[in-house]
């Protein structure tokens, strides 16, 4: 056998091994995801959270296992570019007709980048993220149910609908739930006309997250359609419909970047992404992949869309992100694109005492937490390369001087060894200065509610400064700076001791011993930095936040295994 024939055969074996590796991952992903139905039926919320963490870890586990198999097939020889160029061709042929071909390619790219320790892009051996927009080529219709809605008896359609989404636990009152859906949609869509709801279609796959199951689809009128999400809860006396969402902003928030990933057992993913984009046209495709649990594909799509935009806007410079500079992170952005890039500084100013590894560990922790709509997803990227001339001079100088462990100048390019990429939100401290009185009051109250929501899910932000929170375009506060974040159960909440004399009362520093994990809720106003009127409003509305006993009570509940429920929509959207 000739050397070329032998190399071709080896390339084919390696390509087939990677296909099997992805399919093993896909099968494991589905196996974990399918548990969500039973977790919901038996109200095993702790088990559901364990499953979420297990599924996130699965990708790297499967990559490591597949890499070990590839090393065996290469008989210990160092991988060569010539061989892997042929592996790439063979792999492309094997996946050519698959709906989720882009997911296979991302898995393949992860392997090659680790095998070759790739910096930047190696287009001869990996698939280029900028080549195509994958969803444009997908016409396969995702599996769904469609129901015609009678003008005279609309509840009948919704009763049939609930019957098609039956669980081992019965609905509390199926007919009453069906009638509630009909009334809510009629009321919400009354501006469509006298008979607004003509039909409804829902994906066959049920979506699960935290304590709820969701039926996701579209509601049709005579000339238009809108998203439709039916939220189900399981309580002591059965399952019931808790909410019906038909406004894009509410559904977009449900699928938002500050939410944990859904457990949705989709046979194929890309066709579901196409459907979801039809009801959420303003949501980037990377965020849809990510919230479906396909975080690696979300990273690929985010890279694709950003660098495509970056090339088109070739005269625009990367600049410092707006807001107060952080002591731990240097943050930059492209003004015309809603992302920020966060690099860990080499040294942290006092009073920061953590190490670089501590910061990386905090961001990894957030990746596995239940983010309950208040913690912004942060994706780590390694070895990104940018043209040197695209950096504003002051920004590049700061990165070279203060982030040298992450930044390397390679000729005309800047290589960033590690950065965290997040959606860009308006910093809360800037937002409060820019808004009128009503909007500022609403933002301040939601900021306090965000702290409360996190606390009720065992998350303590640590640094409560306004600059560490952002505001979405819908006015919702989210936390995005994680270097001091910790678990509520790891803190020691204490009352601030009363001074014993005049000197202690005037002391600028505590006159008593303070341990590293001591937290004094009564002192929170000093760290919040709200204007006086807003601070008084927050103190009146959320007085529990400033009471050590409230925090201690939360800790006691967590120790008993109790976690308060945090619905992902306002009370006004819930069905009584």
Secondary structure by P-SEA (a helix, b strand, c coil): ccaaaaaaaaaaaaaaaaaaaaaaaaaaaaaaaaaaaaaaaacaaaaaaaaaaaaaaaaaaaaaaaaaaaaaaaccccccaaaaaaaaaaaaaaaccccaaaaaaaaaaaaaaaaacccccccccccccccccccccccccccbbbbbbbcccaaaaaaaaaaaaccccccccaaaaaaaaaaaaaaaacccccccccbbbbbcbbbbccccccccbbbbcccbbbbbbbbbbbcccbbbbccccccaaaaaaaaccccccccccccccaaaaaaaaaacccccaaaaaaaacaaaaaaaaaaaaaaaaaaaacccccccccccccccbbbbbcccccbbbbbbcccccccccccaaaaaaaaaaaaaccccccccbbbbbcccccccccccaaaaaaaaacccccccccccbbbbcbbbbbcccccaaaaaacccaaaaaaaaaaaaaaaaaaaaacccccccccccbbbcccbbbbbccccccccccccccccccccccccccccccccccccccccccccccccccccaaaaaaaaaaccccccaaaaaaaaaaaaacbbbbbbccccccccc
